[in-house]
């Protein structure tokens, strides 16, 4: 039995999996509010108790965490947790434990995703052995790369979401000035993420928000995108337009940096919820606007991951590989 986890800034998924070939099969999965627990060990203990599986029944585990992993430990970026793999393994008697970045975890799922679990924005032609890139906006913004090594794809983590945001238009330049004044610098995650929707909302609204969005509420990003998709507020519509174009442009930047001729995948919790906005053409126009290499980008498959448990599945795939 494998224990897998996807530890996010807002929500954490834990799951028990059978170690099936290629794609582990979920046996028991539970969702938790990350901040409802003081640490990962407390959450795991609660999960195992609910699953009624004895600790001795789990010998291998892997957890994807929202933050950089250094020396088998990670301090989460948007959560006041520090996760130490050796401590967790010792606490629960795990013989093998992997601690990896959450986007690296999601990347492990990409080669085993089914056709029904993705939505294609650009068919393209995946080159055999070509790199695959992954970008995912949720509470934060994650990026990862899959190299083709020894006949299979091997993911590598990245903290590219914290790189500098590159403004391309006058309205994005206004946004950069606002972000710099507020945070000291403008990083990509301040634009392309749930928090990014809130930041863009502040700039896009010249008049009071007609949807009455409370920017301090935890569900503000969802309210903004819903109001935009339902066309209830011009400012929210402008916010989502800026967000989608910035998302597409950064996806194109990642595709260039990684030469992802095997394809680019879009993960995270936001994309499936704003699918109508991502399929208008604005995302792909921003993705492709990279002359002189736009022709190369036009040949890359671009797909949205629809499986909400892709990162959990990827953690299970990594655990099985241990």
C-alpha positions as CSV (number, residue, x, y, z in Angstrom):
1,X,0.0,0.0,0.0
2,X,1.3,3.5,-1.0
3,X,0.5,6.7,0.8
4,X,0.5,9.8,-1.4
5,X,-0.1,13.5,-0.6
6,X,-0.7,16.7,-2.4
7,X,-0.1,19.5,0.1
8,X,-1.3,22.8,-1.2
9,X,-1.6,26.3,0.1
10,X,-5.4,25.9,0.7
11,X,-6.3,22.3,0.3
12,X,-4.4,19.0,1.0
13,X,-5.3,15.6,-0.5
14,X,-4.1,12.4,1.0
15,X,-4.7,9.0,-0.6
16,X,-3.9,5.3,-0.2
17,X,-3.1,3.6,-3.5
18,X,-2.5,0.0,-4.7
19,X,0.9,-0.2,-6.4
20,X,-0.6,-1.1,-9.8
21,X,1.8,-1.1,-12.9
22,X,2.2,2.2,-14.6
23,X,-0.7,4.0,-12.8
24,X,-1.4,3.3,-9.1
25,X,-5.1,2.8,-8.3
26,X,-6.7,4.9,-5.5
27,X,-8.2,3.0,-2.6
28,X,-9.1,5.7,-0.2
29,X,-8.7,9.5,-0.7
30,X,-9.5,12.3,1.7
31,X,-9.5,16.1,1.4
32,X,-8.3,18.4,4.2
33,X,-8.1,22.2,4.8
34,X,-4.4,22.6,5.1
35,X,-4.5,25.2,7.8
36,X,-7.0,23.1,9.8
37,X,-3.9,21.2,11.1
38,X,-0.7,22.3,12.8
39,X,1.5,20.1,10.8
40,X,1.6,17.2,8.3
41,X,2.2,14.5,10.9
42,X,-1.0,15.4,12.7
43,X,-3.0,15.3,9.4
44,X,-1.5,11.9,8.4
45,X,-2.4,10.4,11.8
46,X,-6.0,11.6,11.4
47,X,-6.1,10.3,7.9
48,X,-4.8,6.8,8.8
49,X,-7.2,6.6,11.7
50,X,-10.1,7.4,9.4
51,X,-8.9,4.9,6.7
52,X,-8.7,2.1,9.3
53,X,-5.4,1.1,7.8
54,X,-2.7,0.3,10.4
55,X,0.5,2.2,10.2
56,X,2.4,-1.0,9.5
57,X,0.3,-1.5,6.3
58,X,2.0,1.5,4.7
59,X,5.8,1.3,4.0
60,X,6.2,3.8,1.1
61,X,5.0,7.3,0.9
62,X,5.4,10.5,-1.2
63,X,4.3,14.0,-0.6
64,X,4.2,16.9,-3.0
65,X,4.6,20.2,-1.2
66,X,4.0,23.8,-2.3
67,X,7.6,25.0,-1.8
68,X,11.2,24.2,-2.6
69,X,12.6,21.0,-1.2
70,X,16.1,21.2,0.1
71,X,17.9,18.4,2.0
72,X,14.7,16.4,2.4
73,X,12.8,19.2,4.0
74,X,10.6,22.1,2.9
75,X,9.1,25.2,4.3
76,X,5.9,25.8,2.5
77,X,5.5,29.0,0.6
78,X,2.0,30.0,1.5
79,X,1.5,27.9,4.7
80,X,3.4,28.2,8.0
81,X,4.5,24.6,7.9
82,X,7.9,23.0,7.7
83,X,7.9,19.4,6.5
84,X,10.9,17.2,7.3
85,X,10.9,13.9,5.4
86,X,13.1,12.1,7.9
87,X,10.9,13.1,10.8
88,X,7.7,12.0,9.1
89,X,9.3,8.7,8.0
90,X,10.5,8.0,11.6
91,X,7.1,9.0,13.1
92,X,5.1,6.5,11.0
93,X,7.7,3.9,10.3
94,X,7.9,4.4,6.5
95,X,10.8,2.6,4.9
96,X,10.8,4.9,1.9
97,X,9.5,8.4,1.7
98,X,9.8,10.9,-1.1
99,X,9.3,14.7,-0.5
100,X,9.0,16.6,-3.8
101,X,7.8,19.9,-5.0
102,X,4.0,19.9,-5.7
103,X,4.5,20.7,-9.4
104,X,7.1,18.0,-9.7
105,X,4.5,15.7,-8.2
106,X,1.9,16.8,-10.8
107,X,4.5,16.3,-13.5
108,X,4.8,12.7,-12.6
109,X,1.1,12.2,-13.5
110,X,1.5,13.7,-17.0
111,X,2.7,10.6,-18.8
112,X,-0.1,8.5,-17.3
113,X,-3.0,10.9,-17.8
114,X,-5.9,9.5,-19.9
115,X,-7.3,11.4,-22.9
116,X,-10.5,12.1,-21.0
117,X,-8.5,13.9,-18.3
118,X,-7.2,16.7,-20.6
119,X,-8.7,19.4,-22.8
120,X,-6.7,20.3,-25.9
121,X,-6.1,23.9,-26.7
122,X,-3.7,23.2,-29.5
123,X,-3.3,19.8,-31.1
124,X,0.3,20.2,-32.3
125,X,2.6,17.3,-32.9
126,X,4.6,16.0,-29.9
127,X,8.1,15.2,-30.9
128,X,9.3,11.8,-29.5
129,X,11.8,12.5,-26.8
130,X,11.0,16.2,-26.6
131,X,10.7,18.0,-23.3
132,X,7.3,18.5,-21.7
133,X,6.6,21.6,-19.6
134,X,4.0,22.1,-16.9
135,X,2.5,25.3,-15.6
136,X,-0.2,25.5,-12.9
137,X,-2.0,28.4,-11.3
138,X,-3.9,27.9,-8.1
139,X,-3.2,29.5,-4.7
140,X,0.2,30.1,-6.2
141,X,1.9,29.5,-9.5
142,X,4.0,26.4,-10.1
143,X,6.2,25.3,-13.0
144,X,8.0,22.1,-13.8
145,X,9.8,20.3,-16.6
146,X,9.9,16.7,-17.8
147,X,13.1,15.5,-19.5
148,X,13.1,12.4,-21.6
149,X,15.8,10.2,-20.1
150,X,16.5,6.5,-20.6
151,X,13.1,5.9,-22.4
152,X,10.9,7.7,-19.9
153,X,10.0,11.2,-18.7
154,X,11.7,12.4,-15.5
155,X,10.3,15.5,-13.9
156,X,12.4,18.4,-12.5
157,X,11.1,21.0,-10.1
158,X,11.2,24.7,-10.6
159,X,10.4,27.9,-8.7
160,X,9.8,29.9,-11.9
161,X,6.5,31.2,-10.5
162,X,8.6,33.6,-8.3
163,X,10.5,35.0,-11.3
164,X,9.9,38.5,-12.4
165,X,6.7,39.3,-14.3
166,X,7.3,40.7,-17.8
167,X,4.8,43.3,-18.8
168,X,3.9,43.4,-22.5
169,X,1.1,46.0,-22.7
170,X,0.4,49.4,-21.2
171,X,-2.2,48.0,-18.8
172,X,0.3,45.4,-17.6
173,X,2.8,48.1,-17.1
174,X,0.3,49.9,-14.8
175,X,-0.1,46.6,-13.0
176,X,3.7,46.2,-12.5
177,X,3.9,49.7,-11.0
178,X,1.1,48.8,-8.6
179,X,2.6,45.5,-7.6
180,X,6.1,47.1,-7.1
181,X,4.6,49.7,-4.8
182,X,2.6,47.1,-2.9
183,X,5.2,44.3,-2.6
184,X,8.6,45.7,-3.6
185,X,8.7,43.7,-6.8
186,X,6.4,42.2,-9.3
187,X,6.7,38.5,-9.6
188,X,4.7,36.3,-12.0
189,X,2.8,34.7,-9.1
190,X,1.4,38.1,-8.1
191,X,-0.4,38.1,-11.4
192,X,-1.0,34.5,-12.5
193,X,-2.6,32.8,-9.4
194,X,-5.6,33.2,-7.1
195,X,-3.9,36.0,-5.4
196,X,-3.0,37.4,-8.8
197,X,-6.7,37.7,-9.7
198,X,-7.2,39.9,-6.6
199,X,-4.2,42.0,-7.4
200,X,-5.4,42.5,-11.0
201,X,-8.9,43.3,-9.8
202,X,-7.5,46.3,-7.8
203,X,-6.0,47.8,-11.0
204,X,-8.8,46.9,-13.5
205,X,-11.6,48.5,-11.5
206,X,-11.9,52.2,-12.2
207,X,-15.4,52.1,-10.8
208,X,-16.7,50.1,-7.7
209,X,-17.1,46.4,-8.4
210,X,-20.6,45.7,-9.6
211,X,-20.4,42.2,-8.3
212,X,-19.6,43.4,-4.8
213,X,-16.5,41.2,-4.5
214,X,-14.9,41.3,-1.0
215,X,-11.2,41.2,-1.8
216,X,-10.3,40.1,1.7
217,X,-12.5,37.0,1.5
218,X,-10.9,33.6,0.9
219,X,-13.2,33.0,-2.0
220,X,-12.5,36.3,-3.7
221,X,-10.6,34.8,-6.7
222,X,-13.5,32.5,-7.4
223,X,-16.1,35.3,-7.1
224,X,-14.1,37.5,-9.5
225,X,-13.8,34.8,-12.2
226,X,-17.5,33.8,-11.8
227,X,-18.6,37.4,-12.1
228,X,-16.5,37.8,-15.2
229,X,-17.8,34.6,-16.8
230,X,-21.4,35.6,-16.1
231,X,-20.6,39.1,-17.4
232,X,-22.0,40.8,-14.3
233,X,-19.1,43.3,-13.8
234,X,-17.0,45.1,-16.5
235,X,-14.1,45.4,-14.1
236,X,-14.2,41.7,-13.3
237,X,-14.3,40.9,-17.0
238,X,-11.3,43.2,-17.6
239,X,-9.5,41.4,-14.7
240,X,-10.1,38.0,-16.2
241,X,-9.0,39.2,-19.6
242,X,-5.7,40.5,-18.2
243,X,-5.2,37.3,-16.2
244,X,-5.8,35.0,-19.2
245,X,-3.4,36.9,-21.4
246,X,-0.7,37.0,-18.8
247,X,-1.2,33.2,-18.2
248,X,-0.9,32.5,-21.9
249,X,2.2,34.7,-22.2
250,X,3.9,33.1,-19.2
251,X,3.1,29.6,-20.6
252,X,4.7,30.7,-23.8
253,X,7.8,31.9,-21.9
254,X,8.0,28.5,-20.2
255,X,7.7,26.7,-23.5
256,X,10.6,28.8,-24.9
257,X,12.8,28.3,-21.8
258,X,12.3,24.5,-21.8
259,X,11.9,24.0,-25.6
260,X,8.9,21.8,-24.8
261,X,8.5,20.1,-28.1
262,X,6.8,17.3,-26.3
263,X,4.0,19.6,-25.3
264,X,2.9,22.1,-22.6
265,X,0.4,21.1,-20.0
266,X,-1.7,23.5,-17.9
267,X,-2.6,22.2,-14.4
268,X,-3.8,23.8,-11.2
269,X,-7.3,24.5,-9.8
270,X,-8.0,27.6,-11.8
271,X,-7.8,26.5,-15.4
272,X,-10.8,24.0,-15.4
273,X,-12.9,26.6,-13.6
274,X,-12.3,29.3,-16.3
275,X,-12.3,27.0,-19.3
276,X,-14.6,29.2,-21.3
277,X,-12.2,32.1,-20.9
278,X,-9.2,30.0,-21.9
279,X,-10.8,28.8,-25.1
280,X,-11.7,32.2,-26.6
281,X,-8.3,32.3,-28.3
282,X,-6.8,35.0,-26.1
283,X,-4.6,32.5,-24.1
284,X,-3.2,31.0,-27.3
285,X,-2.6,34.3,-29.0
286,X,-0.5,35.4,-26.0
287,X,1.2,32.0,-25.9
288,X,2.2,32.2,-29.6
289,X,3.2,35.9,-29.7
290,X,6.9,35.0,-29.4
291,X,8.5,35.9,-32.8
292,X,10.8,34.8,-34.2
293,X,10.0,31.4,-32.6
294,X,6.2,31.5,-32.9
295,X,6.3,28.8,-35.6
296,X,8.0,26.4,-33.2
297,X,5.4,27.2,-30.5
298,X,2.6,26.6,-33.0
299,X,3.7,23.0,-33.4
300,X,3.6,22.2,-29.6
301,X,0.6,20.4,-28.1
302,X,-1.0,22.6,-25.4
303,X,-3.4,20.8,-23.0
304,X,-5.3,21.6,-19.9
305,X,-5.3,19.0,-17.1
306,X,-8.9,18.4,-16.0
307,X,-8.2,15.7,-13.3
308,X,-8.4,17.6,-10.0
309,X,-6.3,14.9,-8.3
310,X,-3.4,14.9,-10.8
311,X,-0.8,16.0,-8.3
312,X,-2.0,13.3,-5.8
313,X,-1.8,10.7,-8.6
314,X,1.7,11.9,-9.5
315,X,2.8,11.5,-5.9
316,X,1.6,8.0,-6.0
317,X,3.4,7.3,-9.3
318,X,6.6,8.6,-7.6
319,X,6.0,6.5,-4.5
320,X,5.6,3.4,-6.7
321,X,8.9,4.2,-8.4
322,X,10.6,4.3,-5.0
